[in-house]
Amino acid sequence: MAFAFGLLSAVVPVLNVELYLVGLGALGGGTLLAGAAAAGLGQTLGKILYFYIGRGALNVPWLKRRAKTPPRWAERAERWRAKAEGRPLWTLGLVAVSSFASVPPFMVVSVLAGTLGMSVWGFAAVTFVTRTARFAVVVYAPGAALWLF
């Protein structure tokens, strides 16, 4: 279920995978890390769609509309593109930070990574590791909060 919710939430941003994972963490159980990894895999596959839109290899009208950079982010996205062009390690770092912290917005960075010609395997590997780490923090947060109080 975490995989499906992660995949859907990657494509349909009104679905919040973090809220789902907080609920999973609050319910407890021995499969919290597996839930975080499943959600991370789902998110990775969903963001690859945006990556391929950036490459120009995918023409799905409703996804293209979602992938449009919001006006307030357009100038920033152009600056990131200019900095990242020809600097693969910088691009990898930007993807990692955005994937983990969601700043800058990861959907925008996913499209940007595709436009810059980043390897899909590199994008997928960094995204899976950092999304899973983020989701592990989220899924264990309720238990940690109870332990503290």
Contacts in CASP RR format, 6 or more apart in sequence:
PFRMAT RR
TARGET T0000
AUTHOR 0000-0000-0000
METHOD contacts of the structure
MODEL  1
MAFAFGLLSAVVPVLNVELYLVGLGALGGGTLLAGAAAAGLGQTLGKILY
FYIGRGALNVPWLKRRAKTPPRWAERAERWRAKAEGRPLWTLGLVAVSSF
ASVPPFMVVSVLAGTLGMSVWGFAAVTFVTRTARFAVVVYAPGAALWLF
2 20 0 8 1.000
2 21 0 8 1.000
2 24 0 8 1.000
2 34 0 8 1.000
2 35 0 8 1.000
2 36 0 8 1.000
2 38 0 8 1.000
2 39 0 8 1.000
3 38 0 8 1.000
3 39 0 8 1.000
3 41 0 8 1.000
3 42 0 8 1.000
4 42 0 8 1.000
5 15 0 8 1.000
5 17 0 8 1.000
5 20 0 8 1.000
5 39 0 8 1.000
6 15 0 8 1.000
6 17 0 8 1.000
6 20 0 8 1.000
6 38 0 8 1.000
6 39 0 8 1.000
6 40 0 8 1.000
6 42 0 8 1.000
6 43 0 8 1.000
6 46 0 8 1.000
7 42 0 8 1.000
7 43 0 8 1.000
7 45 0 8 1.000
7 46 0 8 1.000
8 15 0 8 1.000
9 15 0 8 1.000
9 16 0 8 1.000
9 17 0 8 1.000
9 20 0 8 1.000
9 43 0 8 1.000
10 17 0 8 1.000
10 42 0 8 1.000
10 43 0 8 1.000
10 44 0 8 1.000
10 45 0 8 1.000
10 46 0 8 1.000
10 47 0 8 1.000
10 49 0 8 1.000
11 46 0 8 1.000
11 49 0 8 1.000
11 63 0 8 1.000
11 66 0 8 1.000
13 66 0 8 1.000
13 107 0 8 1.000
17 39 0 8 1.000
17 43 0 8 1.000
17 135 0 8 1.000
18 135 0 8 1.000
18 138 0 8 1.000
20 39 0 8 1.000
21 35 0 8 1.000
21 36 0 8 1.000
21 39 0 8 1.000
21 135 0 8 1.000
21 138 0 8 1.000
21 139 0 8 1.000
22 138 0 8 1.000
22 139 0 8 1.000
22 141 0 8 1.000
22 142 0 8 1.000
23 142 0 8 1.000
24 32 0 8 1.000
24 35 0 8 1.000
24 139 0 8 1.000
25 32 0 8 1.000
25 139 0 8 1.000
25 140 0 8 1.000
25 141 0 8 1.000
25 142 0 8 1.000
25 143 0 8 1.000
26 142 0 8 1.000
26 143 0 8 1.000
28 142 0 8 1.000
28 143 0 8 1.000
32 136 0 8 1.000
32 139 0 8 1.000
32 140 0 8 1.000
33 136 0 8 1.000
33 139 0 8 1.000
35 135 0 8 1.000
35 139 0 8 1.000
36 132 0 8 1.000
36 135 0 8 1.000
36 136 0 8 1.000
36 138 0 8 1.000
36 139 0 8 1.000
37 132 0 8 1.000
37 135 0 8 1.000
39 131 0 8 1.000
39 132 0 8 1.000
39 135 0 8 1.000
40 128 0 8 1.000
40 131 0 8 1.000
40 132 0 8 1.000
40 135 0 8 1.000
41 128 0 8 1.000
41 132 0 8 1.000
43 127 0 8 1.000
43 131 0 8 1.000
43 135 0 8 1.000
44 124 0 8 1.000
44 127 0 8 1.000
44 128 0 8 1.000
44 131 0 8 1.000
47 99 0 8 1.000
47 106 0 8 1.000
47 107 0 8 1.000
47 110 0 8 1.000
47 123 0 8 1.000
47 127 0 8 1.000
48 110 0 8 1.000
48 120 0 8 1.000
48 123 0 8 1.000
48 124 0 8 1.000
48 127 0 8 1.000
49 58 0 8 1.000
49 60 0 8 1.000
49 63 0 8 1.000
50 63 0 8 1.000
50 66 0 8 1.000
50 67 0 8 1.000
50 107 0 8 1.000
50 110 0 8 1.000
50 111 0 8 1.000
51 110 0 8 1.000
51 111 0 8 1.000
51 113 0 8 1.000
51 114 0 8 1.000
51 118 0 8 1.000
51 120 0 8 1.000
51 123 0 8 1.000
52 58 0 8 1.000
52 114 0 8 1.000
52 120 0 8 1.000
53 60 0 8 1.000
53 63 0 8 1.000
53 64 0 8 1.000
53 67 0 8 1.000
53 111 0 8 1.000
53 114 0 8 1.000
54 67 0 8 1.000
54 111 0 8 1.000
54 112 0 8 1.000
54 113 0 8 1.000
54 114 0 8 1.000
54 115 0 8 1.000
55 114 0 8 1.000
55 115 0 8 1.000
55 117 0 8 1.000
66 107 0 8 1.000
67 107 0 8 1.000
67 111 0 8 1.000
69 77 0 8 1.000
69 108 0 8 1.000
69 111 0 8 1.000
70 108 0 8 1.000
73 104 0 8 1.000
73 105 0 8 1.000
73 108 0 8 1.000
76 104 0 8 1.000
77 104 0 8 1.000
77 108 0 8 1.000
77 112 0 8 1.000
80 94 0 8 1.000
80 104 0 8 1.000
80 109 0 8 1.000
80 112 0 8 1.000
81 112 0 8 1.000
81 115 0 8 1.000
81 116 0 8 1.000
83 90 0 8 1.000
84 90 0 8 1.000
84 91 0 8 1.000
84 94 0 8 1.000
84 112 0 8 1.000
84 116 0 8 1.000
85 116 0 8 1.000
86 116 0 8 1.000
88 118 0 8 1.000
91 113 0 8 1.000
91 116 0 8 1.000
91 118 0 8 1.000
92 118 0 8 1.000
92 122 0 8 1.000
92 126 0 8 1.000
93 126 0 8 1.000
94 104 0 8 1.000
94 109 0 8 1.000
94 112 0 8 1.000
94 113 0 8 1.000
95 109 0 8 1.000
95 110 0 8 1.000
95 113 0 8 1.000
95 118 0 8 1.000
95 123 0 8 1.000
95 126 0 8 1.000
95 127 0 8 1.000
95 130 0 8 1.000
96 126 0 8 1.000
96 129 0 8 1.000
96 130 0 8 1.000
97 103 0 8 1.000
98 104 0 8 1.000
98 105 0 8 1.000
98 106 0 8 1.000
98 108 0 8 1.000
98 109 0 8 1.000
99 106 0 8 1.000
99 109 0 8 1.000
99 126 0 8 1.000
99 127 0 8 1.000
99 130 0 8 1.000
99 131 0 8 1.000
99 134 0 8 1.000
100 130 0 8 1.000
100 131 0 8 1.000
100 133 0 8 1.000
100 134 0 8 1.000
101 134 0 8 1.000
110 123 0 8 1.000
110 127 0 8 1.000
113 123 0 8 1.000
114 123 0 8 1.000
END
